[in-house]
């Protein structure tokens, strides 16, 4: 499903698979990156907060979303140039199923005819179709006309 720069159309949206977040996912992520924030690791503490229980760290949601979208340009990506306007709009919890909808916002040619730039907006939605996270990514991709065999 990997796409070249030419294959992305302005305004088009792509859907990823869904992924159910588990307690194990959250524990492993927090342990791996060294998050020791009680809101993420202590259920009793988290119950007394505005969230009423443990939530996923925002970096977890962003990481899972990034992994979900990689199939769009797995073999054509040159670089992730920028991430901008990240907005965490609602908490993600163990038991939630999240998916990412990728919207093509902008395309630019570069001086190098083998490369092009695409701006994507990732919308991460939960099982209720609520947007929980949104971010814009600027990605440099290979151009097809110079990479055909």
C-alpha positions as CSV (number, residue, x, y, z in Angstrom):
1,X,0.0,0.0,0.0
2,X,3.1,2.2,0.0
3,X,2.4,5.3,-2.1
4,X,4.6,7.7,-4.0
5,X,4.3,11.5,-3.9
6,X,2.2,11.5,-7.1
7,X,-0.4,9.1,-5.7
8,X,-1.5,11.3,-2.9
9,X,-4.5,13.5,-3.8
10,X,-5.3,16.8,-2.0
11,X,-8.2,16.3,0.4
12,X,-8.2,12.5,0.2
13,X,-8.5,10.5,3.4
14,X,-7.0,7.2,4.3
15,X,-8.1,4.9,7.1
16,X,-5.8,2.7,9.2
17,X,-6.6,-0.5,11.1
18,X,-7.9,-0.2,14.6
19,X,-5.9,-1.2,17.7
20,X,-7.2,-2.0,21.1
21,X,-5.1,-0.5,23.9
22,X,-4.3,-2.9,26.7
23,X,-3.1,-2.4,30.3
24,X,0.0,-4.3,29.3
25,X,0.6,-1.8,26.5
26,X,0.5,1.1,28.9
27,X,2.6,-0.5,31.5
28,X,5.3,-1.6,29.0
29,X,5.3,1.9,27.4
30,X,5.7,3.7,30.7
31,X,8.4,1.3,31.8
32,X,10.3,1.5,28.5
33,X,10.4,5.3,28.3
34,X,10.7,5.9,32.1
35,X,7.4,7.6,32.7
36,X,6.8,7.4,36.5
37,X,3.9,9.9,36.5
38,X,1.2,8.6,38.9
39,X,-1.6,9.4,36.5
40,X,-0.1,6.8,34.1
41,X,1.0,4.1,36.5
42,X,-1.1,4.3,39.7
43,X,-4.8,3.4,39.3
44,X,-5.7,4.5,42.9
45,X,-4.1,7.9,42.4
46,X,-5.6,8.3,39.0
47,X,-9.1,7.6,40.3
48,X,-8.9,10.8,42.4
49,X,-8.1,12.9,39.3
50,X,-10.4,14.6,36.8
51,X,-9.9,11.5,34.6
52,X,-11.3,9.0,37.2
53,X,-8.6,6.4,36.3
54,X,-5.4,5.8,34.5
55,X,-4.9,7.3,31.0
56,X,-2.4,6.7,28.3
57,X,0.5,9.1,28.1
58,X,0.1,11.4,25.1
59,X,3.4,10.1,23.7
60,X,1.9,6.6,23.6
61,X,-1.0,7.8,21.5
62,X,1.3,9.7,19.1
63,X,3.6,6.6,18.8
64,X,0.8,4.2,18.1
65,X,-0.7,6.6,15.5
66,X,2.6,6.9,13.8
67,X,3.0,3.2,13.6
68,X,-0.5,2.8,12.2
69,X,0.2,5.2,9.3
70,X,3.6,3.9,8.2
71,X,2.1,1.5,5.6
72,X,1.1,4.5,3.5
73,X,4.7,5.3,2.7
74,X,6.8,2.5,4.1
75,X,8.9,2.1,1.0
76,X,8.7,5.7,-0.3
77,X,9.5,7.9,2.7
78,X,12.7,9.8,2.6
79,X,12.3,11.8,5.9
80,X,9.8,13.0,8.4
81,X,10.6,16.7,8.2
82,X,8.3,18.1,10.8
83,X,5.4,17.5,13.2
84,X,3.2,20.4,14.0
85,X,0.1,21.5,15.9
86,X,-0.2,18.3,18.0
87,X,-3.5,18.5,20.0
88,X,-4.5,15.9,22.6
89,X,-8.3,16.3,22.7
90,X,-9.5,13.5,24.9
91,X,-7.8,10.8,27.1
92,X,-7.1,7.3,25.8
93,X,-7.5,4.5,28.2
94,X,-6.9,0.7,28.4
95,X,-9.8,-0.9,26.5
96,X,-10.1,1.9,24.0
97,X,-9.8,1.0,20.3
98,X,-8.1,3.7,18.3
99,X,-7.5,4.1,14.6
100,X,-6.0,6.9,12.5
101,X,-7.6,8.8,9.6
102,X,-4.9,10.5,7.5
103,X,-5.9,13.5,5.5
104,X,-3.8,15.0,2.7
105,X,-3.5,18.8,3.3
106,X,-0.8,20.0,0.9
107,X,1.6,18.8,-1.7
108,X,4.8,20.6,-2.9
109,X,7.3,19.8,-5.5
110,X,11.0,20.2,-4.6
111,X,14.0,21.4,-6.7
112,X,15.0,17.7,-6.9
113,X,12.6,15.9,-9.3
114,X,13.1,12.6,-7.4
115,X,11.4,14.0,-4.2
116,X,8.2,15.7,-3.2
117,X,6.7,17.0,0.1
118,X,3.3,16.1,1.5
119,X,1.6,17.6,4.6
120,X,-0.7,15.1,6.3
121,X,-3.2,15.7,9.1
122,X,-3.6,12.6,11.3
123,X,-6.9,12.3,13.2
124,X,-6.8,9.6,15.9
125,X,-10.3,8.4,16.7
126,X,-11.5,6.1,19.4
127,X,-14.3,3.5,19.2
128,X,-16.9,6.2,19.6
129,X,-15.5,8.1,16.6
130,X,-14.3,10.9,18.9
131,X,-11.1,12.6,17.9
132,X,-8.6,12.0,20.7
133,X,-5.5,13.4,19.0
134,X,-4.7,15.4,15.9
135,X,-1.3,16.3,14.4
136,X,0.1,17.6,11.2
137,X,3.1,15.9,9.7
138,X,5.3,17.1,6.8
139,X,6.9,14.2,5.0
140,X,9.4,14.0,2.1
141,X,8.5,11.2,-0.3
142,X,10.0,9.6,-3.4
143,X,8.5,10.5,-6.7
144,X,7.3,7.7,-8.9
145,X,8.5,8.9,-12.3
146,X,12.1,8.8,-11.1
147,X,11.9,5.5,-9.2
148,X,10.2,3.1,-11.7
149,X,12.2,0.0,-12.6
